[in-house]
Amino acid sequence: DLYDRAVAVVLRDKKCSTSYVQRRLQVGYNKAASLVERMEKEGVVGPANHAGKRQILVGGGGDRGAFDLAD
């Protein structure tokens, strides 16, 4: 689903901000914000810094933990 795609993009590119997710997935700002908030709640990314960027908290290699990122 869309959330899995958002997580995959963040892990692959090692970048996360609402505007980045919005551009990469071609969704509206509110949808991107809710996806990023869910990622924070689930421990994928940390809180936003002063510039809106977020630290990636899970690995992006072959080990994706509990996330099912199937195509």
HTML snippet that shows the backbone in 3Dmol.js (N, CA, C, O; Angstrom):
<script src="https://3Dmol.org/build/3Dmol-min.js"></script>
<div id="view" style="width:600px;height:400px;position:relative"></div>
<script>
const pdb = `
ATOM      1  N   ASP A   1       0.828  -1.189   0.000  1.00  0.00           N
ATOM      2  CA  ASP A   1       0.000   0.000   0.000  1.00  0.00           C
ATOM      3  C   ASP A   1       0.874   1.255   0.000  1.00  0.00           C
ATOM      4  O   ASP A   1       2.099   1.163  -0.085  1.00  0.00           O
ATOM      5  N   LEU A   2       0.256   2.397   0.094  1.00  0.00           N
ATOM      6  CA  LEU A   2       0.977   3.671   0.009  1.00  0.00           C
ATOM      7  C   LEU A   2       1.977   3.833   1.151  1.00  0.00           C
ATOM      8  O   LEU A   2       3.080   4.338   0.945  1.00  0.00           O
ATOM      9  N   TYR A   3       1.596   3.407   2.347  1.00  0.00           N
ATOM     10  CA  TYR A   3       2.516   3.512   3.485  1.00  0.00           C
ATOM     11  C   TYR A   3       3.773   2.674   3.241  1.00  0.00           C
ATOM     12  O   TYR A   3       4.886   3.141   3.487  1.00  0.00           O
ATOM     13  N   ASP A   4       3.604   1.458   2.766  1.00  0.00           N
ATOM     14  CA  ASP A   4       4.762   0.604   2.482  1.00  0.00           C
ATOM     15  C   ASP A   4       5.668   1.242   1.434  1.00  0.00           C
ATOM     16  O   ASP A   4       6.892   1.169   1.538  1.00  0.00           O
ATOM     17  N   ARG A   5       5.067   1.866   0.427  1.00  0.00           N
ATOM     18  CA  ARG A   5       5.865   2.551  -0.595  1.00  0.00           C
ATOM     19  C   ARG A   5       6.629   3.717   0.014  1.00  0.00           C
ATOM     20  O   ARG A   5       7.792   3.943  -0.322  1.00  0.00           O
ATOM     21  N   ALA A   6       5.984   4.457   0.905  1.00  0.00           N
ATOM     22  CA  ALA A   6       6.643   5.595   1.556  1.00  0.00           C
ATOM     23  C   ALA A   6       7.829   5.123   2.388  1.00  0.00           C
ATOM     24  O   ALA A   6       8.901   5.726   2.332  1.00  0.00           O
ATOM     25  N   VAL A   7       7.652   4.055   3.157  1.00  0.00           N
ATOM     26  CA  VAL A   7       8.746   3.514   3.967  1.00  0.00           C
ATOM     27  C   VAL A   7       9.877   3.051   3.061  1.00  0.00           C
ATOM     28  O   VAL A   7      11.046   3.302   3.352  1.00  0.00           O
ATOM     29  N   ALA A   8       9.543   2.381   1.968  1.00  0.00           N
ATOM     30  CA  ALA A   8      10.570   1.895   1.044  1.00  0.00           C
ATOM     31  C   ALA A   8      11.386   3.046   0.464  1.00  0.00           C
ATOM     32  O   ALA A   8      12.608   2.944   0.362  1.00  0.00           O
ATOM     33  N   VAL A   9      10.732   4.132   0.088  1.00  0.00           N
ATOM     34  CA  VAL A   9      11.424   5.304  -0.462  1.00  0.00           C
ATOM     35  C   VAL A   9      12.355   5.905   0.583  1.00  0.00           C
ATOM     36  O   VAL A   9      13.504   6.231   0.284  1.00  0.00           O
ATOM     37  N   VAL A  10      11.862   6.050   1.799  1.00  0.00           N
ATOM     38  CA  VAL A  10      12.663   6.644   2.876  1.00  0.00           C
ATOM     39  C   VAL A  10      13.883   5.774   3.184  1.00  0.00           C
ATOM     40  O   VAL A  10      14.987   6.293   3.347  1.00  0.00           O
ATOM     41  N   LEU A  11      13.691   4.468   3.264  1.00  0.00           N
ATOM     42  CA  LEU A  11      14.811   3.574   3.567  1.00  0.00           C
ATOM     43  C   LEU A  11      15.811   3.527   2.419  1.00  0.00           C
ATOM     44  O   LEU A  11      17.020   3.496   2.646  1.00  0.00           O
ATOM     45  N   ARG A  12      15.311   3.522   1.194  1.00  0.00           N
ATOM     46  CA  ARG A  12      16.193   3.465   0.029  1.00  0.00           C
ATOM     47  C   ARG A  12      17.024   4.738  -0.107  1.00  0.00           C
ATOM     48  O   ARG A  12      18.235   4.679  -0.318  1.00  0.00           O
ATOM     49  N   ASP A  13      16.361   5.890   0.016  1.00  0.00           N
ATOM     50  CA  ASP A  13      17.027   7.168  -0.231  1.00  0.00           C
ATOM     51  C   ASP A  13      17.678   7.760   1.015  1.00  0.00           C
ATOM     52  O   ASP A  13      18.452   8.712   0.931  1.00  0.00           O
ATOM     53  N   LYS A  14      17.354   7.184   2.175  1.00  0.00           N
ATOM     54  CA  LYS A  14      17.887   7.671   3.457  1.00  0.00           C
ATOM     55  C   LYS A  14      17.611   9.162   3.660  1.00  0.00           C
ATOM     56  O   LYS A  14      18.447   9.904   4.174  1.00  0.00           O
ATOM     57  N   LYS A  15      16.423   9.574   3.245  1.00  0.00           N
ATOM     58  CA  LYS A  15      15.960  10.956   3.413  1.00  0.00           C
ATOM     59  C   LYS A  15      14.503  10.898   3.831  1.00  0.00           C
ATOM     60  O   LYS A  15      13.742  10.054   3.359  1.00  0.00           O
ATOM     61  N   CYS A  16      14.126  11.796   4.714  1.00  0.00           N
ATOM     62  CA  CYS A  16      12.718  11.851   5.095  1.00  0.00           C
ATOM     63  C   CYS A  16      12.328  13.248   5.538  1.00  0.00           C
ATOM     64  O   CYS A  16      12.860  13.788   6.508  1.00  0.00           O
ATOM     65  N   SER A  17      11.404  13.804   4.819  1.00  0.00           N
ATOM     66  CA  SER A  17      10.695  15.017   5.221  1.00  0.00           C
ATOM     67  C   SER A  17       9.327  14.913   4.557  1.00  0.00           C
ATOM     68  O   SER A  17       9.146  14.151   3.607  1.00  0.00           O
ATOM     69  N   THR A  18       8.387  15.665   5.051  1.00  0.00           N
ATOM     70  CA  THR A  18       7.051  15.615   4.457  1.00  0.00           C
ATOM     71  C   THR A  18       7.100  15.996   2.985  1.00  0.00           C
ATOM     72  O   THR A  18       6.480  15.336   2.151  1.00  0.00           O
ATOM     73  N   SER A  19       7.830  17.053   2.663  1.00  0.00           N
ATOM     74  CA  SER A  19       7.877  17.492   1.266  1.00  0.00           C
ATOM     75  C   SER A  19       8.596  16.473   0.382  1.00  0.00           C
ATOM     76  O   SER A  19       8.236  16.309  -0.783  1.00  0.00           O
ATOM     77  N   TYR A  20       9.607  15.788   0.922  1.00  0.00           N
ATOM     78  CA  TYR A  20      10.316  14.771   0.136  1.00  0.00           C
ATOM     79  C   TYR A  20       9.377  13.609  -0.195  1.00  0.00           C
ATOM     80  O   TYR A  20       9.313  13.165  -1.341  1.00  0.00           O
ATOM     81  N   VAL A  21       8.655  13.124   0.806  1.00  0.00           N
ATOM     82  CA  VAL A  21       7.704  12.027   0.580  1.00  0.00           C
ATOM     83  C   VAL A  21       6.614  12.483  -0.389  1.00  0.00           C
ATOM     84  O   VAL A  21       6.192  11.717  -1.256  1.00  0.00           O
ATOM     85  N   GLN A  22       6.166  13.714  -0.245  1.00  0.00           N
ATOM     86  CA  GLN A  22       5.141  14.262  -1.134  1.00  0.00           C
ATOM     87  C   GLN A  22       5.606  14.228  -2.588  1.00  0.00           C
ATOM     88  O   GLN A  22       4.868  13.793  -3.472  1.00  0.00           O
ATOM     89  N   ARG A  23       6.823  14.684  -2.827  1.00  0.00           N
ATOM     90  CA  ARG A  23       7.349  14.718  -4.196  1.00  0.00           C
ATOM     91  C   ARG A  23       7.577  13.317  -4.749  1.00  0.00           C
ATOM     92  O   ARG A  23       7.203  13.029  -5.887  1.00  0.00           O
ATOM     93  N   ARG A  24       8.185  12.450  -3.955  1.00  0.00           N
ATOM     94  CA  ARG A  24       8.530  11.110  -4.444  1.00  0.00           C
ATOM     95  C   ARG A  24       7.298  10.264  -4.745  1.00  0.00           C
ATOM     96  O   ARG A  24       7.304   9.480  -5.694  1.00  0.00           O
ATOM     97  N   LEU A  25       6.237  10.415  -3.944  1.00  0.00           N
ATOM     98  CA  LEU A  25       5.037   9.598  -4.136  1.00  0.00           C
ATOM     99  C   LEU A  25       3.944  10.323  -4.906  1.00  0.00           C
ATOM    100  O   LEU A  25       2.909   9.739  -5.226  1.00  0.00           O
ATOM    101  N   GLN A  26       4.176  11.594  -5.202  1.00  0.00           N
ATOM    102  CA  GLN A  26       3.204  12.416  -5.929  1.00  0.00           C
ATOM    103  C   GLN A  26       1.835  12.391  -5.246  1.00  0.00           C
ATOM    104  O   GLN A  26       0.812  12.069  -5.850  1.00  0.00           O
ATOM    105  N   VAL A  27       1.865  12.746  -3.956  1.00  0.00           N
ATOM    106  CA  VAL A  27       0.634  12.843  -3.171  1.00  0.00           C
ATOM    107  C   VAL A  27       0.547  14.252  -2.600  1.00  0.00           C
ATOM    108  O   VAL A  27       1.507  15.018  -2.670  1.00  0.00           O
ATOM    109  N   GLY A  28      -0.587  14.582  -2.044  1.00  0.00           N
ATOM    110  CA  GLY A  28      -0.764  15.889  -1.425  1.00  0.00           C
ATOM    111  C   GLY A  28       0.024  16.016  -0.130  1.00  0.00           C
ATOM    112  O   GLY A  28       0.464  15.024   0.452  1.00  0.00           O
ATOM    113  N   TYR A  29       0.191  17.262   0.308  1.00  0.00           N
ATOM    114  CA  TYR A  29       0.974  17.525   1.516  1.00  0.00           C
ATOM    115  C   TYR A  29       0.358  16.851   2.739  1.00  0.00           C
ATOM    116  O   TYR A  29       1.078  16.269   3.550  1.00  0.00           O
ATOM    117  N   ASN A  30      -0.963  16.924   2.881  1.00  0.00           N
ATOM    118  CA  ASN A  30      -1.613  16.334   4.055  1.00  0.00           C
ATOM    119  C   ASN A  30      -1.432  14.824   4.097  1.00  0.00           C
ATOM    120  O   ASN A  30      -1.203  14.262   5.169  1.00  0.00           O
ATOM    121  N   LYS A  31      -1.530  14.161   2.957  1.00  0.00           N
ATOM    122  CA  LYS A  31      -1.327  12.714   2.895  1.00  0.00           C
ATOM    123  C   LYS A  31       0.116  12.375   3.252  1.00  0.00           C
ATOM    124  O   LYS A  31       0.369  11.449   4.022  1.00  0.00           O
ATOM    125  N   ALA A  32       1.064  13.128   2.689  1.00  0.00           N
ATOM    126  CA  ALA A  32       2.479  12.891   2.991  1.00  0.00           C
ATOM    127  C   ALA A  32       2.750  13.106   4.476  1.00  0.00           C
ATOM    128  O   ALA A  32       3.488  12.335   5.089  1.00  0.00           O
ATOM    129  N   ALA A  33       2.162  14.139   5.054  1.00  0.00           N
ATOM    130  CA  ALA A  33       2.361  14.422   6.477  1.00  0.00           C
ATOM    131  C   ALA A  33       1.838  13.278   7.335  1.00  0.00           C
ATOM    132  O   ALA A  33       2.477  12.901   8.316  1.00  0.00           O
ATOM    133  N   SER A  34       0.693  12.727   6.980  1.00  0.00           N
ATOM    134  CA  SER A  34       0.152  11.618   7.775  1.00  0.00           C
ATOM    135  C   SER A  34       1.013  10.368   7.633  1.00  0.00           C
ATOM    136  O   SER A  34       1.158   9.610   8.592  1.00  0.00           O
ATOM    137  N   LEU A  35       1.587  10.138   6.449  1.00  0.00           N
ATOM    138  CA  LEU A  35       2.491   8.997   6.263  1.00  0.00           C
ATOM    139  C   LEU A  35       3.750   9.159   7.113  1.00  0.00           C
ATOM    140  O   LEU A  35       4.192   8.210   7.761  1.00  0.00           O
ATOM    141  N   VAL A  36       4.321  10.354   7.109  1.00  0.00           N
ATOM    142  CA  VAL A  36       5.538  10.613   7.882  1.00  0.00           C
ATOM    143  C   VAL A  36       5.239  10.530   9.381  1.00  0.00           C
ATOM    144  O   VAL A  36       6.050  10.003  10.143  1.00  0.00           O
ATOM    145  N   GLU A  37       4.094  11.040   9.805  1.00  0.00           N
ATOM    146  CA  GLU A  37       3.714  10.938  11.218  1.00  0.00           C
ATOM    147  C   GLU A  37       3.568   9.482  11.636  1.00  0.00           C
ATOM    148  O   GLU A  37       3.963   9.110  12.740  1.00  0.00           O
ATOM    149  N   ARG A  38       3.003   8.656  10.762  1.00  0.00           N
ATOM    150  CA  ARG A  38       2.874   7.223  11.061  1.00  0.00           C
ATOM    151  C   ARG A  38       4.250   6.572  11.152  1.00  0.00           C
ATOM    152  O   ARG A  38       4.484   5.726  12.015  1.00  0.00           O
ATOM    153  N   MET A  39       5.161   6.966  10.261  1.00  0.00           N
ATOM    154  CA  MET A  39       6.525   6.428  10.322  1.00  0.00           C
ATOM    155  C   MET A  39       7.188   6.790  11.646  1.00  0.00           C
ATOM    156  O   MET A  39       7.890   5.970  12.237  1.00  0.00           O
ATOM    157  N   GLU A  40       6.964   8.013  12.110  1.00  0.00           N
ATOM    158  CA  GLU A  40       7.536   8.416  13.400  1.00  0.00           C
ATOM    159  C   GLU A  40       6.921   7.598  14.535  1.00  0.00           C
ATOM    160  O   GLU A  40       7.635   7.119  15.417  1.00  0.00           O
ATOM    161  N   LYS A  41       5.614   7.441  14.511  1.00  0.00           N
ATOM    162  CA  LYS A  41       4.908   6.688  15.549  1.00  0.00           C
ATOM    163  C   LYS A  41       5.381   5.239  15.599  1.00  0.00           C
ATOM    164  O   LYS A  41       5.464   4.648  16.675  1.00  0.00           O
ATOM    165  N   GLU A  42       5.692   4.664  14.435  1.00  0.00           N
ATOM    166  CA  GLU A  42       6.101   3.263  14.363  1.00  0.00           C
ATOM    167  C   GLU A  42       7.613   3.080  14.478  1.00  0.00           C
ATOM    168  O   GLU A  42       8.112   1.961  14.363  1.00  0.00           O
ATOM    169  N   GLY A  43       8.340   4.168  14.703  1.00  0.00           N
ATOM    170  CA  GLY A  43       9.770   4.056  14.959  1.00  0.00           C
ATOM    171  C   GLY A  43      10.659   3.938  13.739  1.00  0.00           C
ATOM    172  O   GLY A  43      11.820   3.543  13.854  1.00  0.00           O
ATOM    173  N   VAL A  44      10.131   4.277  12.569  1.00  0.00           N
ATOM    174  CA  VAL A  44      10.940   4.232  11.346  1.00  0.00           C
ATOM    175  C   VAL A  44      11.842   5.456  11.266  1.00  0.00           C
ATOM    176  O   VAL A  44      13.007   5.354  10.883  1.00  0.00           O
ATOM    177  N   VAL A  45      11.298   6.609  11.630  1.00  0.00           N
ATOM    178  CA  VAL A  45      12.053   7.865  11.602  1.00  0.00           C
ATOM    179  C   VAL A  45      11.887   8.587  12.935  1.00  0.00           C
ATOM    180  O   VAL A  45      10.952   8.326  13.691  1.00  0.00           O
ATOM    181  N   GLY A  46      12.807   9.492  13.201  1.00  0.00           N
ATOM    182  CA  GLY A  46      12.743  10.294  14.417  1.00  0.00           C
ATOM    183  C   GLY A  46      11.945  11.565  14.186  1.00  0.00           C
ATOM    184  O   GLY A  46      11.398  11.776  13.104  1.00  0.00           O
ATOM    185  N   PRO A  47      11.882  12.403  15.199  1.00  0.00           N
ATOM    186  CA  PRO A  47      11.159  13.675  15.067  1.00  0.00           C
ATOM    187  C   PRO A  47      11.879  14.629  14.112  1.00  0.00           C
ATOM    188  O   PRO A  47      13.080  14.503  13.875  1.00  0.00           O
ATOM    189  N   ALA A  48      11.134  15.569  13.580  1.00  0.00           N
ATOM    190  CA  ALA A  48      11.699  16.542  12.642  1.00  0.00           C
ATOM    191  C   ALA A  48      12.661  17.480  13.362  1.00  0.00           C
ATOM    192  O   ALA A  48      12.433  17.869  14.507  1.00  0.00           O
ATOM    193  N   ASN A  49      13.746  17.836  12.665  1.00  0.00           N
ATOM    194  CA  ASN A  49      14.671  18.833  13.215  1.00  0.00           C
ATOM    195  C   ASN A  49      14.195  20.228  12.805  1.00  0.00           C
ATOM    196  O   ASN A  49      13.089  20.377  12.286  1.00  0.00           O
ATOM    197  N   HIS A  50      15.017  21.238  13.034  1.00  0.00           N
ATOM    198  CA  HIS A  50      14.633  22.620  12.727  1.00  0.00           C
ATOM    199  C   HIS A  50      14.333  22.846  11.245  1.00  0.00           C
ATOM    200  O   HIS A  50      13.598  23.770  10.897  1.00  0.00           O
ATOM    201  N   ALA A  51      14.896  22.008  10.372  1.00  0.00           N
ATOM    202  CA  ALA A  51      14.681  22.161   8.932  1.00  0.00           C
ATOM    203  C   ALA A  51      13.612  21.210   8.395  1.00  0.00           C
ATOM    204  O   ALA A  51      13.350  21.194   7.192  1.00  0.00           O
ATOM    205  N   GLY A  52      12.991  20.417   9.272  1.00  0.00           N
ATOM    206  CA  GLY A  52      11.948  19.494   8.841  1.00  0.00           C
ATOM    207  C   GLY A  52      12.462  18.129   8.423  1.00  0.00           C
ATOM    208  O   GLY A  52      11.675  17.268   8.028  1.00  0.00           O
ATOM    209  N   LYS A  53      13.762  17.917   8.503  1.00  0.00           N
ATOM    210  CA  LYS A  53      14.343  16.621   8.144  1.00  0.00           C
ATOM    211  C   LYS A  53      14.256  15.683   9.345  1.00  0.00           C
ATOM    212  O   LYS A  53      14.167  16.128  10.490  1.00  0.00           O
ATOM    213  N   ARG A  54      14.283  14.379   9.067  1.00  0.00           N
ATOM    214  CA  ARG A  54      14.154  13.384  10.120  1.00  0.00           C
ATOM    215  C   ARG A  54      15.254  12.345  10.011  1.00  0.00           C
ATOM    216  O   ARG A  54      15.664  11.969   8.913  1.00  0.00           O
ATOM    217  N   GLN A  55      15.725  11.887  11.158  1.00  0.00           N
ATOM    218  CA  GLN A  55      16.727  10.827  11.191  1.00  0.00           C
ATOM    219  C   GLN A  55      16.038   9.494  10.905  1.00  0.00           C
ATOM    220  O   GLN A  55      14.956   9.224  11.426  1.00  0.00           O
ATOM    221  N   ILE A  56      16.675   8.658  10.070  1.00  0.00           N
ATOM    222  CA  ILE A  56      16.160   7.330   9.770  1.00  0.00           C
ATOM    223  C   ILE A  56      16.607   6.410  10.901  1.00  0.00           C
ATOM    224  O   ILE A  56      17.802   6.314  11.180  1.00  0.00           O
ATOM    225  N   LEU A  57      15.669   5.734  11.552  1.00  0.00           N
ATOM    226  CA  LEU A  57      15.984   4.938  12.731  1.00  0.00           C
ATOM    227  C   LEU A  57      16.122   3.448  12.452  1.00  0.00           C
ATOM    228  O   LEU A  57      16.621   2.712  13.304  1.00  0.00           O
ATOM    229  N   VAL A  58      15.691   2.982  11.278  1.00  0.00           N
ATOM    230  CA  VAL A  58      15.832   1.563  10.935  1.00  0.00           C
ATOM    231  C   VAL A  58      16.738   1.440   9.730  1.00  0.00           C
ATOM    232  O   VAL A  58      16.872   2.382   8.949  1.00  0.00           O
ATOM    233  N   GLY A  59      17.364   0.278   9.574  1.00  0.00           N
ATOM    234  CA  GLY A  59      18.292   0.056   8.463  1.00  0.00           C
ATOM    235  C   GLY A  59      17.584  -0.020   7.134  1.00  0.00           C
ATOM    236  O   GLY A  59      16.408  -0.377   7.063  1.00  0.00           O
ATOM    237  N   GLY A  60      18.305   0.318   6.078  1.00  0.00           N
ATOM    238  CA  GLY A  60      17.731   0.289   4.739  1.00  0.00           C
ATOM    239  C   GLY A  60      18.288  -0.813   3.876  1.00  0.00           C
ATOM    240  O   GLY A  60      17.994  -0.867   2.682  1.00  0.00           O
ATOM    241  N   GLY A  61      19.095  -1.706   4.454  1.00  0.00           N
ATOM    242  CA  GLY A  61      19.673  -2.802   3.683  1.00  0.00           C
ATOM    243  C   GLY A  61      18.681  -3.930   3.519  1.00  0.00           C
ATOM    244  O   GLY A  61      17.474  -3.703   3.435  1.00  0.00           O
ATOM    245  N   GLY A  62      19.195  -5.149   3.474  1.00  0.00           N
ATOM    246  CA  GLY A  62      18.332  -6.304   3.320  1.00  0.00           C
ATOM    247  C   GLY A  62      17.478  -6.550   4.550  1.00  0.00           C
ATOM    248  O   GLY A  62      16.417  -7.165   4.452  1.00  0.00           O
ATOM    249  N   ASP A  63      17.925  -6.078   5.708  1.00  0.00           N
ATOM    250  CA  ASP A  63      17.184  -6.278   6.943  1.00  0.00           C
ATOM    251  C   ASP A  63      16.251  -5.102   7.169  1.00  0.00           C
ATOM    252  O   ASP A  63      16.697  -4.003   7.499  1.00  0.00           O
ATOM    253  N   ARG A  64      14.978  -5.329   6.995  1.00  0.00           N
ATOM    254  CA  ARG A  64      14.012  -4.251   7.174  1.00  0.00           C
ATOM    255  C   ARG A  64      13.149  -4.491   8.400  1.00  0.00           C
ATOM    256  O   ARG A  64      12.082  -3.893   8.538  1.00  0.00           O
ATOM    257  N   GLY A  65      13.599  -5.351   9.277  1.00  0.00           N
ATOM    258  CA  GLY A  65      12.883  -5.562  10.525  1.00  0.00           C
ATOM    259  C   GLY A  65      11.480  -6.080  10.301  1.00  0.00           C
ATOM    260  O   GLY A  65      11.272  -7.027   9.542  1.00  0.00           O
ATOM    261  N   ALA A  66      10.523  -5.463  10.957  1.00  0.00           N
ATOM    262  CA  ALA A  66       9.147  -5.949  10.929  1.00  0.00           C
ATOM    263  C   ALA A  66       8.344  -5.371   9.775  1.00  0.00           C
ATOM    264  O   ALA A  66       7.134  -5.588   9.705  1.00  0.00           O
ATOM    265  N   PHE A  67       8.975  -4.651   8.879  1.00  0.00           N
ATOM    266  CA  PHE A  67       8.226  -4.002   7.813  1.00  0.00           C
ATOM    267  C   PHE A  67       8.124  -4.904   6.598  1.00  0.00           C
ATOM    268  O   PHE A  67       9.134  -5.398   6.096  1.00  0.00           O
ATOM    269  N   ASP A  68       6.917  -5.117   6.129  1.00  0.00           N
ATOM    270  CA  ASP A  68       6.684  -5.888   4.920  1.00  0.00           C
ATOM    271  C   ASP A  68       6.634  -4.897   3.767  1.00  0.00           C
ATOM    272  O   ASP A  68       5.658  -4.165   3.602  1.00  0.00           O
ATOM    273  N   LEU A  69       7.693  -4.884   2.975  1.00  0.00           N
ATOM    274  CA  LEU A  69       7.786  -3.899   1.893  1.00  0.00           C
ATOM    275  C   LEU A  69       7.666  -4.565   0.532  1.00  0.00           C
ATOM    276  O   LEU A  69       8.334  -4.166  -0.421  1.00  0.00           O
ATOM    277  N   ALA A  70       6.823  -5.572   0.443  1.00  0.00           N
ATOM    278  CA  ALA A  70       6.651  -6.275  -0.825  1.00  0.00           C
ATOM    279  C   ALA A  70       6.079  -5.331  -1.871  1.00  0.00           C
ATOM    280  O   ALA A  70       5.318  -4.414  -1.562  1.00  0.00           O
ATOM    281  N   ASP A  71       6.469  -5.584  -3.128  1.00  0.00           N
ATOM    282  CA  ASP A  71       5.931  -4.778  -4.228  1.00  0.00           C
ATOM    283  C   ASP A  71       4.474  -5.093  -4.334  1.00  0.00           C
ATOM    284  O   ASP A  71       3.784  -4.542  -5.191  1.00  0.00           O
TER     285      ASP A  71
END
`;
const viewer = $3Dmol.createViewer("view");
viewer.addModel(pdb, "pdb");
viewer.setStyle({}, {cartoon: {color: "spectrum"}});
viewer.zoomTo();
viewer.render();
</script>
